[in-house]
Amino acid sequence: MLLPRSLRANASDTIIINSIPFNRSVLSHYNYTLYPNGTLSNVSDCYLVFGDYRPTMSNHSSLNSTIWDGTILNGTTCYAPIRRLGPHASLGMVFALLFAVTFIFTMGNLRKHGRRLLSPLNRRYASSGPGRRFKWFWMLLVAVCGVVACFMGIDVDRDYLQTTPLMLQGLFYTSLTPALMAVVWEGGRHWASTQERLSNASNPRYTPSSHLPTKQAFWLPFLFYFLALLTFFLTVPREWSPILRQNSPQQQILLSKPLATDTRFKASGFTALAGVLVICYGLLNSVYRQIPAAVVPGTETEHWEEEKHQQPPAKKRYRFPPSQFLLAILLLTVKIAYAIASAFNWSISPLRYGVHPAYLFGLGYTPALLILILFNICGWCEVNEDKLVLARRRIDNYGYDHRSSGKKRSYFRDKGVSEDAGVYYGGGHPVAGVHMDSLGHSHSGTTGANTDQEDLDRYVEMGILSHSHSHANGNGHHDDDHHHDRSQGDDRSPESEWDTPYPPNDQHGHHDQEEYWDHASGSSHGSWSETLQGHSSDSTAW
């Protein structure tokens, strides 16, 4: 940099820096200071002056003196990446690659579990709406933060003096904690909603004895996200420049340590811990209060709804949440405990330059990576929630047929259903198993298991009938049913065996849905259930 004025100095003021002569008066005039770490800096410019780094200052000689203009020639900036790759950089590349791989698998699970195969008949189920995608969205955010933070570790290791990479590493690292909290919360909330939806699919007449679980399920998300956002705002939005001042032990103690161990970081650790307690309470509330009790097979009372509306003998299906959530909570607690400890102990802080990699990667990045791997493996093994609902209904219909027929079914028919009863969801509990290619066929042996209005609900949910049609022909109205609009963001694939499109306009020469049903049934009289059951083969052919 060419400074605006030059300085004339005598040769007696010359000093030697790394075998290169400099004039003391000129260096003092331009505010250059030689630091013990081998750098020559005047705040705005900084150059390396050790080893092979030998900058010179531009000058020209007159009769009896030398004129120095303050220009540094052949200089190397202090922030150049001149160091070799250290353990932080090597581990950072490995962890960044692993986070990137989980991003790919998370996208696959998002497509698998985010696809809606049924229109939501009850808006309070998180698994029947966009809530089923929230966990995967948060996991994508965690993967992105992990990739950026780990890649920044490469430049942190290579730079001689720390600059922006150290700040970005700290920023994205601290963003991992609230995002991981949201991942575990949404995973448990979605699991509880799915279990309640499956239980109500088997027992649609179930009504909770108290409104307390419903109120808690409504207010707990607000409490949790308040704690998660509070954790985020206590750590991420702040002045990060003091973290960069770690060029010497004195700077670390005087500038960086007060920031990394201030009150905000200490408080954020305890707010995150409170969020974990809310997650645990939400899971236990779902297990013991929100999820209806499962009916014990073989103990159902015939027409129990007519006997003082008492529930049949039942027992709770789950005493504990699935092990995947227990393990995820344990990993999240480990990471939060490390955050609390580092807020009180500067030597193990992830914001400290040169912290031992066992602390940063073992207690910081590893829990986050393991949570992503855990949920991706479980999501890969599980099936779509709508398929679980359909399979549960199929199994229930099979059981009603078997008990109402009064005779033993053939060995081959029983085996055909039981061999497929291997669909599991959460904790290894079997919930359903069906022949997928026979879903469209109804059971002729069903004796009063479902009313006409319930049949309408199911066909509206599967997309066979429109919601307005069910209002016109049903015996009541739905206070929480919403038909899935195919013109707005329908993500069901036409070739899916679970997708049941509307009747084609040209199949029978009719362009109206009601007209099509009248033609198919041959008569406009009779119940809707008789019409639909009598022509289930037509619905399968669609």
N, C-alpha and C positions, 0 to 999 in steps of 0.2 A: 504494500500500500504506500503510495507516494504522499507524504504529509505536506502541508501547505508551505512550510518554511524549512530552510536548511540551517545547519549550525556549523560554525567554524571552531575547531578544537585543536589543541596542540597534541603532539605525539606522546607527551608525558602522561596524558590521561588515559592511555590505552590499557585495557585489561584483556586477558585471554579467557575465552569461554570455549571449551572443547576444541582447543588448538586453533581457534579463530579469534583474531583481534577485534575488539569492540572499544569504542570510546565511552568512558564512564559518564562524562558530561552529557553526551548525546542520549545515552540510555536513560539517564535521569530526566532529561528534558522531555522525552517522549513517554515517560512513566513506565518504562520497561522494568520488570523485576525478575530476578533469577530465583526460582523456587527449588527446594531440595529434591523434588521429584524429577529434575532435569528439564524443566520447561521455562521458557522466556515469554512473559506475558505482560501486556498492558491493559488487561480486561477485555478490550475489543479484539485484540489479536493475540494468538498464542502459538508458539513454535517449539518443536522438540530440539533440544541442544545436548544430546548425549549419544554415545555410540557413533553410528554412521551418519547421524543427522547433524550436519554442520551448516547452518544458515550463515549468511554474510549480510552486512549492511552496506548499501550502495554509498560510494564516496568518490571524490575526485580531488586531486592534489593541486595546490597552488604553489607559490614560491616558497613560503615558509610554513605552511600549514595544510591540513586536510579538511575538506568540506564534506560533512556527512548530511545526507538529506533524509535519513530515517527510513529508507526503503529496504525491506528485508528480501534478500534474494536467496533462491534455492532452499526455501523453508518448507517444512512439513508441519501441518496443523496438528495440534495436540489431540484432536478428536479422530485421528486417522485409525483405522482398524489394523494395527500392526502386530497384535499379539496372536499367538497360536490358539487353536481351538482347545478350550479347557473342558473340564467335566460338565460345566453348566451348558456349554454349547452342544456337546455330544448328546447328553441326555435330553436337551431341548429339541434336537432334531428327531430323536426317537419318539418322544412324547407328542410332538407336533404331528408326526406321521400317524400315530395311533389315534389321536383326536380326529384327524382327517378321515381315517377309515371308519370311525364310528359315525361320522357325518353321513357317509354313503349308506350305511345300514339304517340309520335313523330315517333317511328319506324313504327307504323301502318300507319300513314299518309305518311311517306316516301314510303312505299310499294304501297299505294293507288295512290298517285299523281306522283310518280316517274316512274310508269310503262308506257312504250311507246306502244300505240296501233296503231299508224300511223307512217310511215317513214317520217322524216322531208323533206318537199319539199322546204322549205325556211330556210336557215341556220341563217338568221338574227333574227329569233324568238327564244327568250330564252326559251319559253314554249315548243318548239318542240325538244329540245335537252337535254343535261345534266343539263342545267341551272335551270330546274324545281326542281332539287333535292338540289340545293345549300342552299336554306332556311332551309330545314330540317336537312342538315348536320351541319349548324351553330347552329341550335337549340339543336342538340345532344351535341355539344361542350359546349354550355351554361349550359345544364343540368348536364354534368359531372363536370364542374367547380363549379357549385352551390352545388352539393353533397359533393365534397371534401372540399370546404371551410366551409360548415356548419358542417360537421363531425369534422373538425379540431377545431371548437369552443368548442367541448366537452373537449378535452385535454387542451385547453387554460383556461377553467374554473377550471379544476381539478388540474393542475400543480401548485406547490407552487411558483417556479421560472420559468419564461418563457423560452422555448427552441424552437425546430424546429416547432411544431404545429402552433405557432403564425406567424412564417415566411411563412409557407405554406398557412395559412388562408389569409394573405395579398397578396400573390402571385396569388392565384386563384381568390380572390375577384377582384383584379385590372384587371384580364383577362376577367372578365365579360363584361366590358364596350365596348371594340372593337368588341367582339363577338356579343353582342346585336345590335350594329350598323350594322353589316353585316346581321343579321337576318332581321331587318326592311328594309334594302336596297334591299336585294334579294327578299323579299316578295313583295315590291312595284314594282320592276323591272319585276318580273314574272307576276304579275297582269297586268301591262301595255302591256307586250308582248302577253299575252293571249287575251286581249281585241282587240288588233290590228289584231291578227290572226283570231279572230271571225269575225271582221268587214270585213276583206279581203276575208273570206270564203263566205260572203254574197255578196260582191262586188269585184270580182277578178280583175276587170278592173281599180280599183282605183289606181291612182298614185299621190304621194304627190306633191303639188305645189312648194315646196322648199326642198332643200337638207339640210337645217339647222337642222331640227329635227333629221334627221338621223346622222348627224355629232355630234350633242350633245349627242344622245343616245350612240354613240361610245366612246366619250371622257369622259363622266360623270363617268362611272365605274372606269376608271383609276384615276380620281381625288378623288373619294370617297375612294377607297382602299389605295391610298397614305395617306389620312388623317387618316384612320383606322389603318394602319400599323405604322404611326408616333405616334399615341396615344399609341399603344402597346409598341413600343420601348422606349418611354419616361417614361413608368411606370414599366414594368415587368422586363426587363434585367437591373439589378442594384445590388449593394451590400446591402443585406438585414440584415446583422448581427447587425447593430445599432438598428434595430427594436426590437431585442431580449433584449436589455439592458433597461428593464423597471422594474427592481427589486426594485426601490425606486423612489420617486418623483424627486430627484436630477438627477438620470440617465435619466428619461423621458425628463426632460427639457434640459439637456446637450447633450444627444446622440440621442434619438429617434425623438424628435420634429424637429430638423434641417433637418432630412431626409424626414419626412412626409410632410413638408411644404417647400420643396426646389423649385427651379425654374422649374425643370422638371415636377413635379406634377402639378404645376400651369399652365404650358404651355399645358400639356396633356388635361386638362379640356377644354381649349379653342379650341384645335384641334378637340376634340370630338364634341363640339358645332358646329364647322364649318362643320363637317361631317353630322350633323342633318340638317343643312341648305341645303347641297347638296341633301340629301334625299328629302326634301320638294320641292326643285326646280325640281328634277327629276320626281316626281309625277305630278307636275303642267305641266311640259313640255310634259309628256305623255298624260295628259288629254286634253290639248288645242292644241297640235301640232302633236304628234306622232300618236295618235289613230285616224283613219279616222272617219268622221262623219257618224252617222247611218242614213240610209234612212228611212224617215217617211213612215209607211205602207199606201198604197193606193195612194201615190203621185208619184210613179215611172213613168217616161216618156218612152213610148215604143220606142225602138231603139234610146235611148238617146245618145249612143256612136257615132251614125252617124250624130248627130246634133252638129257639131263643137266640138265634144268631151267634151261637158259640163256635169258636174255632175247634177244629178236630185236634186230637192228640198230636203234639208236635214237639220238636226239640230244635235247638239252634244248630245251624249247619256249621258255623265257624265259631270257635272259641278264641282264636287268635287270627290276626291278618296273615296273609301268605308270607312265607319266609323271605321273598324278594324285598318286601317293604321293610321287614325287620332288619335285614342286612343293609338296605339303603339308608335307613335311619342311623344305624351304627356307623357307617362310613361318613355320613354327613356330620355326625357328632364328633368324630375324630378330626375332621377338617375345622370345625368351629372351635374345638378345644385348642387346636394349634393356633388359630387366629387370636384367641384370648390370651394364650401364653406368650405369643410374640408381641402383643400389645404391652406387656409388662416386662419383657426381656428382649432388649435390643439385639443381643448376640444371635438370636435364632430368628429374627424378623425376616420375612421374605423380601422386604424392601431394602434390606442392607446389602450393599455390594460386597461380594465375596462370602456370603452366607454359605454354610456347609450344604452341599447338594442333597444330603440325606434329609434335611429338614424341608427344603423347598420342594423337592420332588417326591420324597417319601410321605410327607404329611400334608403337602399342599396340592400337588397335581394328581397323585395316585388315587386318593378317594374320589375325586371328580371323574377320573377316567374309569374307575371300577364301577361307579354308578351308571355311567353310560353303557358300559359293556353288559352289566347285569340286566338293565331294562331292555336293551336290544336283543339279548338272547331270549329273555322271557317273551318279548313281543314277537320274535321269530317263531317261537314254539306255540304261541296261542293263536286263536282264530278270531275272525272279525266278530264283534259283539252282536251284530244283527243276525249272523249265522247261529250264534248261540241261542238267541231268542227263538228263532225258527226251529232249531233242533229241539229245544226244550218243549215246545208245543207239540212237535211230532211225537216225542216220547210220551207226553201226557196223553195224547190221543190214542197211542198204542196201548197204554195201560188201561184207559177207559174201555176200549174195545175188548181187551182181554178179560176184564172183570165182568163186563155186561153181557158177553156172549154166552157165558155159562158152560163153556166147553174148552178143553185144552187145545191150543193151537198146534199146528204141525211142527215137527222138530225143525224142518228146514226154514219155515217162516220165522220161528223164534230165533234161530241161529242167525238168520239174515239181519235181524235188527241188533241182536246182542253183540255180534262181532264188530259192528260199527260203533258201539257205545264206548268210544275211546276219546271223546273230546274233553279236554281238561282246561280249566281256567283258574289260575290263582291257587297256589297251595296244593295242586295235585288232586283236587276234588273232581270226580266225574260229574258232569252236568248234563250231557246230552250225547246222543249218537244216532245217526240216521243214515239212510240211503239218500245221498244228495240228489240223485237223478229221479227219485220218486217223490220229491217234495210237493209237486203240484197236485198229486192225487190225494183225495180225501178218503176218509174211512167211512164206509157205509154203516158200520156197526155202532157208531156213536149214538148213544141214547140219551138225549137231553143234556149233554155235557155243556153245550154252549147255547145261548139264546140267539134269536135272529139278530138282535142289535150287536152282540159280541162278534157274530160272523161278519157283520158289516164293518165293524171296527178293524178286524184283521185284514179284510180285503182293501179297505182304505189305506191301511198301513203298508200293504204290499204294493200299492199302486194300481190295483186292478180297477177300483172305483174311485171316482172323485169325491172330495170331501163334501161338496154341495149335494151330490146325489145321495149320500148317506143321510144328510139332514132331511132331504125330501121324503125318504122312504123309511127312516128309522123310527123307533118308538120314543126317542128322547133326543136330546142334543148333547154334544160333547163340549164340555167347558174348557178342555185343555188340548183338543186335537187340532192339528194343523197339517193340511196336506202338503206334501213336498212338491214344490213348483218345479216342473221339469224345464221350464224356460229360463230359470235363474240358477245357474251354478250346479246343475245336477251332475254329480260325479260318478254315477253308476254306469258301468260299461254295458253296452247292449248285449255283448256275448256272454255276460255272466249268467250262470244258471240260476242265480237268485233274483235276477232282475225280471220283473214281469211287466212288460210294456202294455200300453193301452191297446184295445182291439183295433186292427187296421180298418181303414175306411172302406176298402174295396173287398174285404173278405166275404161279406154277405150283401154287399151293395148298400150298406147303411153308413151314414156319416154321423150318427148320434149314438152316444154310448147307451142311453136308455133303450133306444130302438134296437140296438144290437142285442141287448139282453132279452128283450121281448121276443125277438126272432129266435134266439138260441133256445129259449125255454118252451117255445111253442104256445105260450099263453102268458097273459099279463097277470094271472092270478097265482095265488100260492105264496108261501113265505120265501124270503130271499135265500135262506139257508138251503131250502130244497132246490131252488133254481141253481145255485152255485155248486152244490154237491152233485146234482144230477148232471152237470156239464163240466166237471173238473178237467176232463180230457181236453175240452176246448181251451180252457185257460192254460193248460200245459202246452198246447200247440202254439200259443202266442209266443 
